[in-house]
Amino acid sequence: MESSTTFTVLYFGPMTELTGVRTEPVDAVAVPTVGALLEHLRGQYAAVAELDALLNTCAVAVNMDYVEGRDVTIAAGDEVAIIPPVSSG
Protein backbone atom coordinates (compact mmCIF):
# COMPACT_ATOMS: atom_id res chain seq x y z
CA MET A 1 0.00 0.00 0.00
CA GLU A 2 1.39 3.36 -0.99
CA SER A 3 1.42 6.25 1.44
CA SER A 4 -0.04 9.67 0.79
CA THR A 5 3.47 11.06 0.18
CA THR A 6 4.45 8.76 -2.69
CA PHE A 7 4.13 8.74 -6.45
CA THR A 8 4.29 5.68 -8.69
CA VAL A 9 7.06 5.06 -11.21
CA LEU A 10 6.06 2.91 -14.19
CA TYR A 11 8.72 1.07 -16.21
CA PHE A 12 8.46 -0.26 -19.75
CA GLY A 13 10.54 -2.53 -22.00
CA PRO A 14 14.18 -2.85 -20.99
CA MET A 15 13.62 -0.65 -17.92
CA THR A 16 11.38 -3.39 -16.50
CA GLU A 17 14.07 -5.97 -17.19
CA LEU A 18 16.85 -3.89 -15.62
CA THR A 19 14.92 -2.90 -12.49
CA GLY A 20 13.13 -6.22 -12.05
CA VAL A 21 9.81 -4.45 -11.41
CA ARG A 22 7.04 -2.88 -13.49
CA THR A 23 6.09 -0.25 -10.90
CA GLU A 24 7.42 1.08 -7.64
CA PRO A 25 6.50 3.81 -5.18
CA VAL A 26 8.88 6.73 -4.59
CA ASP A 27 8.69 9.34 -1.82
CA ALA A 28 7.62 12.66 -3.37
CA VAL A 29 9.07 14.64 -0.47
CA ALA A 30 12.57 13.17 -0.94
CA VAL A 31 12.34 13.11 -4.76
CA PRO A 32 10.34 16.20 -5.83
CA THR A 33 11.45 16.65 -9.47
CA VAL A 34 12.16 14.64 -12.61
CA GLY A 35 15.87 15.36 -12.22
CA ALA A 36 15.84 14.16 -8.62
CA LEU A 37 14.00 11.02 -9.72
CA LEU A 38 16.57 10.21 -12.40
CA GLU A 39 19.39 10.65 -9.87
CA HIS A 40 17.47 8.56 -7.33
CA LEU A 41 17.10 5.74 -9.86
CA ARG A 42 20.78 5.92 -10.78
CA GLY A 43 21.65 5.52 -7.10
CA GLN A 44 19.08 2.84 -6.37
CA TYR A 45 20.17 0.73 -9.34
CA ALA A 46 23.89 1.66 -9.33
CA ALA A 47 24.85 -2.02 -9.65
CA VAL A 48 23.03 -2.21 -13.01
CA ALA A 49 25.61 -0.85 -15.45
CA GLU A 50 23.24 -0.51 -18.42
CA LEU A 51 20.66 1.52 -16.50
CA ASP A 52 22.58 4.80 -16.51
CA ALA A 53 23.02 4.82 -20.29
CA LEU A 54 19.41 3.79 -20.87
CA LEU A 55 18.07 6.55 -18.59
CA ASN A 56 19.91 9.08 -20.77
CA THR A 57 17.73 8.04 -23.74
CA CYS A 58 14.37 7.59 -22.01
CA ALA A 59 11.38 9.86 -22.32
CA VAL A 60 9.54 10.80 -19.12
CA ALA A 61 5.79 11.29 -18.78
CA VAL A 62 4.06 12.65 -15.69
CA ASN A 63 0.38 11.74 -15.52
CA MET A 64 0.47 10.67 -19.19
CA ASP A 65 1.93 13.98 -20.40
CA TYR A 66 5.45 13.90 -21.82
CA VAL A 67 7.71 16.35 -20.03
CA GLU A 68 11.07 17.86 -20.84
CA GLY A 69 13.50 19.28 -18.37
CA ARG A 70 14.74 18.12 -15.02
CA ASP A 71 12.92 20.81 -13.02
CA VAL A 72 9.42 19.44 -13.62
CA THR A 73 7.76 18.90 -10.24
CA ILE A 74 6.41 15.51 -9.21
CA ALA A 75 3.70 15.41 -6.54
CA ALA A 76 2.30 12.70 -4.31
CA GLY A 77 -0.24 10.63 -6.21
CA ASP A 78 1.34 11.27 -9.62
CA GLU A 79 2.27 8.52 -12.08
CA VAL A 80 5.67 8.90 -13.71
CA ALA A 81 6.44 6.71 -16.71
CA ILE A 82 10.04 6.03 -17.73
CA ILE A 83 9.79 5.20 -21.43
CA PRO A 84 12.81 3.83 -23.31
CA PRO A 85 13.22 4.43 -27.04
CA VAL A 86 11.26 2.08 -29.27
CA SER A 87 12.41 0.85 -32.64
CA SER A 88 10.81 -1.36 -35.21
CA GLY A 89 11.96 -2.91 -38.37
C-alpha positions as a Markdown table, in Angstrom:
| # | Residue | x | y | z |
|---|---|---|---|---|
| 1 | Met | 0.0 | 0.0 | 0.0 |
| 2 | Glu | 1.4 | 3.4 | -1.0 |
| 3 | Ser | 1.4 | 6.2 | 1.4 |
| 4 | Ser | 0.0 | 9.7 | 0.8 |
| 5 | Thr | 3.5 | 11.1 | 0.2 |
| 6 | Thr | 4.5 | 8.8 | -2.7 |
| 7 | Phe | 4.1 | 8.7 | -6.4 |
| 8 | Thr | 4.3 | 5.7 | -8.7 |
| 9 | Val | 7.1 | 5.1 | -11.2 |
| 10 | Leu | 6.1 | 2.9 | -14.2 |
| 11 | Tyr | 8.7 | 1.1 | -16.2 |
| 12 | Phe | 8.5 | -0.3 | -19.8 |
| 13 | Gly | 10.5 | -2.5 | -22.0 |
| 14 | Pro | 14.2 | -2.9 | -21.0 |
| 15 | Met | 13.6 | -0.7 | -17.9 |
| 16 | Thr | 11.4 | -3.4 | -16.5 |
| 17 | Glu | 14.1 | -6.0 | -17.2 |
| 18 | Leu | 16.9 | -3.9 | -15.6 |
| 19 | Thr | 14.9 | -2.9 | -12.5 |
| 20 | Gly | 13.1 | -6.2 | -12.1 |
| 21 | Val | 9.8 | -4.5 | -11.4 |
| 22 | Arg | 7.0 | -2.9 | -13.5 |
| 23 | Thr | 6.1 | -0.3 | -10.9 |
| 24 | Glu | 7.4 | 1.1 | -7.6 |
| 25 | Pro | 6.5 | 3.8 | -5.2 |
| 26 | Val | 8.9 | 6.7 | -4.6 |
| 27 | Asp | 8.7 | 9.3 | -1.8 |
| 28 | Ala | 7.6 | 12.7 | -3.4 |
| 29 | Val | 9.1 | 14.6 | -0.5 |
| 30 | Ala | 12.6 | 13.2 | -0.9 |
| 31 | Val | 12.3 | 13.1 | -4.8 |
| 32 | Pro | 10.3 | 16.2 | -5.8 |
| 33 | Thr | 11.5 | 16.7 | -9.5 |
| 34 | Val | 12.2 | 14.6 | -12.6 |
| 35 | Gly | 15.9 | 15.4 | -12.2 |
| 36 | Ala | 15.8 | 14.2 | -8.6 |
| 37 | Leu | 14.0 | 11.0 | -9.7 |
| 38 | Leu | 16.6 | 10.2 | -12.4 |
| 39 | Glu | 19.4 | 10.7 | -9.9 |
| 40 | His | 17.5 | 8.6 | -7.3 |
| 41 | Leu | 17.1 | 5.7 | -9.9 |
| 42 | Arg | 20.8 | 5.9 | -10.8 |
| 43 | Gly | 21.6 | 5.5 | -7.1 |
| 44 | Gln | 19.1 | 2.8 | -6.4 |
| 45 | Tyr | 20.2 | 0.7 | -9.3 |
| 46 | Ala | 23.9 | 1.7 | -9.3 |
| 47 | Ala | 24.8 | -2.0 | -9.7 |
| 48 | Val | 23.0 | -2.2 | -13.0 |
| 49 | Ala | 25.6 | -0.8 | -15.5 |
| 50 | Glu | 23.2 | -0.5 | -18.4 |
| 51 | Leu | 20.7 | 1.5 | -16.5 |
| 52 | Asp | 22.6 | 4.8 | -16.5 |
| 53 | Ala | 23.0 | 4.8 | -20.3 |
| 54 | Leu | 19.4 | 3.8 | -20.9 |
| 55 | Leu | 18.1 | 6.6 | -18.6 |
| 56 | Asn | 19.9 | 9.1 | -20.8 |
| 57 | Thr | 17.7 | 8.0 | -23.7 |
| 58 | Cys | 14.4 | 7.6 | -22.0 |
| 59 | Ala | 11.4 | 9.9 | -22.3 |
| 60 | Val | 9.5 | 10.8 | -19.1 |
| 61 | Ala | 5.8 | 11.3 | -18.8 |
| 62 | Val | 4.1 | 12.7 | -15.7 |
| 63 | Asn | 0.4 | 11.7 | -15.5 |
| 64 | Met | 0.5 | 10.7 | -19.2 |
| 65 | Asp | 1.9 | 14.0 | -20.4 |
| 66 | Tyr | 5.4 | 13.9 | -21.8 |
| 67 | Val | 7.7 | 16.4 | -20.0 |
| 68 | Glu | 11.1 | 17.9 | -20.8 |
| 69 | Gly | 13.5 | 19.3 | -18.4 |
| 70 | Arg | 14.7 | 18.1 | -15.0 |
| 71 | Asp | 12.9 | 20.8 | -13.0 |
| 72 | Val | 9.4 | 19.4 | -13.6 |
| 73 | Thr | 7.8 | 18.9 | -10.2 |
| 74 | Ile | 6.4 | 15.5 | -9.2 |
| 75 | Ala | 3.7 | 15.4 | -6.5 |
| 76 | Ala | 2.3 | 12.7 | -4.3 |
| 77 | Gly | -0.2 | 10.6 | -6.2 |
| 78 | Asp | 1.3 | 11.3 | -9.6 |
| 79 | Glu | 2.3 | 8.5 | -12.1 |
| 80 | Val | 5.7 | 8.9 | -13.7 |
| 81 | Ala | 6.4 | 6.7 | -16.7 |
| 82 | Ile | 10.0 | 6.0 | -17.7 |
| 83 | Ile | 9.8 | 5.2 | -21.4 |
| 84 | Pro | 12.8 | 3.8 | -23.3 |
| 85 | Pro | 13.2 | 4.4 | -27.0 |
| 86 | Val | 11.3 | 2.1 | -29.3 |
| 87 | Ser | 12.4 | 0.8 | -32.6 |
| 88 | Ser | 10.8 | -1.4 | -35.2 |
| 89 | Gly | 12.0 | -2.9 | -38.4 |
